[in-house]
Amino acid sequence: MARSSTTADVFTAVAEAHRRDILDALIPGEKAVGTLVEDLSMSQPQVSKHLRVLSEVGLVRCRAVGRRRLYRIEPTRLRPFHEWLAKYEQALDARLDRVDDYLTELQKGEER
């Protein structure tokens, strides 16, 4: 896959498992590259490469503290995921409601 298409959108960037691991590692708060390297048992160049892609699509932000670079998740860029998943959540809720109705009917049948 060409690099430009990898960084074209949030969905494509997150399709790579190591990038999802990095996002997971950043959930508690911002971390330096070295900490991510240790946490994820990845090489520094690998982590930096994936952070660059995540930064290009706006999923992570970086701030400099002296010579260190601290990365954090940019929650507003996760909105496309939330909107996309909301459709599936509604469908799942509807199915669970149907299961609940079915179980209620079964219970009424046993009581008779």
N, C-alpha and C positions, 0 to 999 in steps of 0.2 A: 504494500500500500504506500502510495506516495506521501511524503511528509505533509504536504499542504492539505491533503484530504484528512489526515490524522488530526490536524488541528483545526479543521473547518468548523466543528461544532462541539458542544458539550457532550452529546451522546457518543460521538465517535471517540473523543478523547478518553472517556470513562470506559469504553469497551475493553481497554487493556487492563488485565488483572493487577499488574503492579501499580498502576495509577489509582485503582480503587483501594489497594492496600495503603497507599500513601494518604489518600483522603481519610481512610479509617483511622490511621495513626494521628491525623491532625484534628480529629473530633474533640479530644480533651482541651486543645489549645495550640498555640503556635509552638513550633519546634525548629531547631536549627537543622541544617542538612546532616551534620554529624550524628545527631540524635536519631534522625530517620534512618541513617545507614545502620546504626546499631540495632534499632528496634526491628528493622525489616530484614536484616542480614543480607543486604544488597551492597554492591560496590558504590562508592561515591559518584563515579561517572554515571552509573545507571540512575541513581536517585536524582541527580542533577538534570539528566536528560528528561526524565518523566516530570519533574517539577517545571521545567521549561514549557513542556506541552500544556500542563495544567494551568500555568500562568498565562500562556497565549490565549487560551479560551476563557480566562477570567475566573477559573474555579479556585485558584489560590492567589494570595497576595503575599508580597515579600516586603519586609522592612529591614533596613540596615541598622545594626547596633554595633558600632565599631567595625571590626572586620567580619563579624558574623552576619549571616542573613537568616532571618527568622520568617518562616512561612506559616500561613494560617488559611483556613478555608474562607472563601467568600460566599456566604450563604445566599445572597440574592441571585447568584448565578445558578443555584440549584433549583430555581423556580421552574424551569422547563421540565425537570424530572417530576416535580410535585404535580404539575398540571397534567402531565402524561399519565402518571400513576393514578390520579384521582378518578379517571374514567374506569380503570380496572377495579378500583376500590368500590365504586358504585355498583359495578356488575357483581362483585363478590358479595357485597351487602345484600343485594337483591336475591342472590342464590341462597344465602344463609337465611334470609327471611322465609323463603319457600321451604327450606328444610325445617325451620321452626314451625311453620304452619302444618307441615306433614306430621311432625312428631306430636303436635297438639291433637291432630285428628286421630292418630294412633292411640293416644292416651284416652281420648273420649270413647273410642271403640272398645277399649279394654274395660272401661268403667261400666259399660252396659251389660 
